[in-house]
Amino acid sequence: MAITASQVKELRELSGAGMMDCKKALSNTDGDMDKAVEWLRENGLAKAIKKAGRIAAEGIVAVDVDADGKTASIVEVNSETDFVAKNEKFQAYVAEVAAQAKASSAADIEAFLAEPWAADTSMTVDDKLKAMVAVIGENMNIRRFEKVTTDGLIVSYIHAGGKIGVLVEAATDSSSDGVKECLRNVAMQVAALNPKYLSSDDVDEEYKEHEKEILLSQAKNDPKNAGKPDEIIEKMITGESYRSMEDVLEFAVNECGLAELDRDSVEVMEEYKQLRASFLLKYKPELLGEYAKHPPLESEEPEAVMEYLEKCKEQLRQAMAIPKELFDIDMHKYIKEYSDINERLDVVIETKYGY
């Protein structure tokens, strides 16, 4: 039978379901209003729409990266509670959404929701979302997605069980484990700092001016800058006073209380040797051969304790004897100035091996 617009309107008011869903329900029930409502309820559509007004502020991020690292997607799907976000069924669904996004050609979320659902082309992505709302019992929302393709390499990183997700694309001819590890470290940095731009050249001038005004206001309100002329404060903010590395180092020494390390100091060099040995024992013990494992304390008897301490000293001596060419650490040129010489021996180090 023919379905009229007034019937569709009446059913929408009764159920809160969408226009097309109401029309489909009426068509499947020969225009019977009560049966149409039941049909919507049985298919979870009325229930899903009813929940749509509730706020979905939790959820997870998921990624899907091809094995060759050339194509990847990242999606954010929201739920009402963190409890549902940790649900295996919800997480499996989000992974399917990420796979759908990786194969999608949609330019925006509306087009994406209108696409046929890859796992069941008889429904759309939006239909599948509504079905999942009915199954899980909470309002859900596919908030955003992004698809990335490259001739280089894409690496992903998911932090805190899906709270933060990152894709890093790099122009490279290599897909070695070393390159992947490097890009993963970059992705972790992005997750930690949430940078808005890749380089300063990408920053909009209006945004720069806005941030500059905020920094200037903060600097002027800082008691340490009391009495300084505005032009000096502005140079501090913009970096115009730092025209060379010498200027930067002079500022570090004079303003930040840094003191240059005395590389010829016996105390400093002894501290350096101890640090190098400690790091070697922790991160490269294989270089020590038979001394790689920390000696066990057999008992608390005095003789056993003395033997244990002697073994520890020998292990440390062996570590200190390893050539710098095999393992080394870099000490910064400057350390924080302290009145107590012993505190100055807490040498800040810059590492080479990722520890």
Protein Blocks (a to p, Z undefined) as FASTA:
>chain_A
ZZdfklmmmmmmmnopafklmmmmmmmnnopaklmmmmmmmnommmmmmmmmpccfbdcd
dddddfklpaccddddddfbfklmmpmklmmmmmmmmmmmmmpcbfbfklmmmpccfklm
kbcfklmmmmmmmmnopacddfbdcddddfkbcddddeehipaccddddddfbfcfklmm
mmmmmmmmmmmnopabfbfklpcfklmmmmmmmmmmmmmmpmklgoiafklmmmmmnomm
mmbfklmmmmmmmmnopacddfkbmklmmmmmmmmmmmmmmmmmmlnommmpccddfblc
fklmmmmmmmmmmmmmmmmmpcfkloccdddfbdcddfblklmmmccdddfkoZZ
